[in-house]
Structures are given as C-alpha cells and as structure tokens.
Amino acid sequence: MNGHVSANLLSGENIERQPERRGARFTLNGALWSLQALFGFFFAGSGFGKVLLYDGALYAAAPRAVAWYAAVPQPLIVFIGVCEVLGGVGLILPAMTEVKPMLTPLAAIGLTLTMILAAGFHITRNEYALVPANLLLGGVVAFVAVGRWRLRPIAPAPITTSRALMSFAVLVALALLTFAPTWYTMTNVQF
C-alpha cells in the first residue's frame, strides 16, 4: 500500500477530492474566436453598407450621414466596402471550417492595414474624433492576426460536406444578421 495514502487513512483525515471545476474559463483560443466572430460580423456589415453606395442615389445622400464620404470617390468607397466584407468573412470562415485557415490572419492583416489607412485619412482631414475607433478596430484585428498566425494557429483540414454546410450556414447568418438590416436601413431610412 502506498505510504502516503495509508498515512492519511490512518490519521483519520477526510480525503475528499474536489470535483474538477468545469465552469467557463478564459482561454486565448476562446478570446480569439469571440473577437473573430464579433469583428467579422462588424466588418462585413460595415463593408456591405459601403458596397451599397454603388447606387448613385445612395451615394449622393450618404455624405449627409457620414461626412467623409463626400471626400472620397464613389468607386473607392465601394472598393473599401468590398475589402471589408471579404475581410470580415475571412476572419470567420477559413478558421471555422479549417479549410485554408491561413487566410484568417491574412484577412486580419488586410483589415489592420485598412484601419491604419483610415486613421491616416481622418488625421489629414482633422477628423480626430474618428481616429480612436480606427486604432481600436485595427488593434483588435492585429491581435487576431498575431493570435492566429503565431499563438493559436489552426491546422488545415480537407473540405468535407459538413464544413461546406457550416460555411453556408455562416454566410446565411451574415446575410440575415448584417446584410439584410444594413440594406433595409440604407434603402428605407432618409439620411
């Protein structure tokens, strides 16, 4: 018999093992997933609003809601919007499906660059109130880039039917939760 165990049994100590705590705990992987989902939806929705400005009537009315739109040509706003939509989707889908997961940190790097350029643009226009938001957004996606590139990378896996269905489900969720409300707001609300 083990000396340690028999000594405890002989001493009459109550040896009761505490059950392992299974509550929620903070992990880097969990934090990265939360940020990827939240900011993926944010950037996809924000970008989709810019993509809708391809419509001349929406583009003409947009500067009343967002002043800096007046300083940027319509094709550039639409291009920025496309980049943000693709970046937002890229934050979620490749990592979630494990198909080409290296695209996730690349999408985060692209969004970081977009936010740095946006901050510089707003500084040149003396719109200092907008710079902290750009820096915060850029900092978070930079953290996701580092996290998924170095700290908690996701291993690639082959495409399967379940992964394809999961991708489709995420795209449907994006359409219902961000694209549809953005489209409705942009087309039915007067600026």
Disulfide bonds with the S-S distance in Angstrom:
none
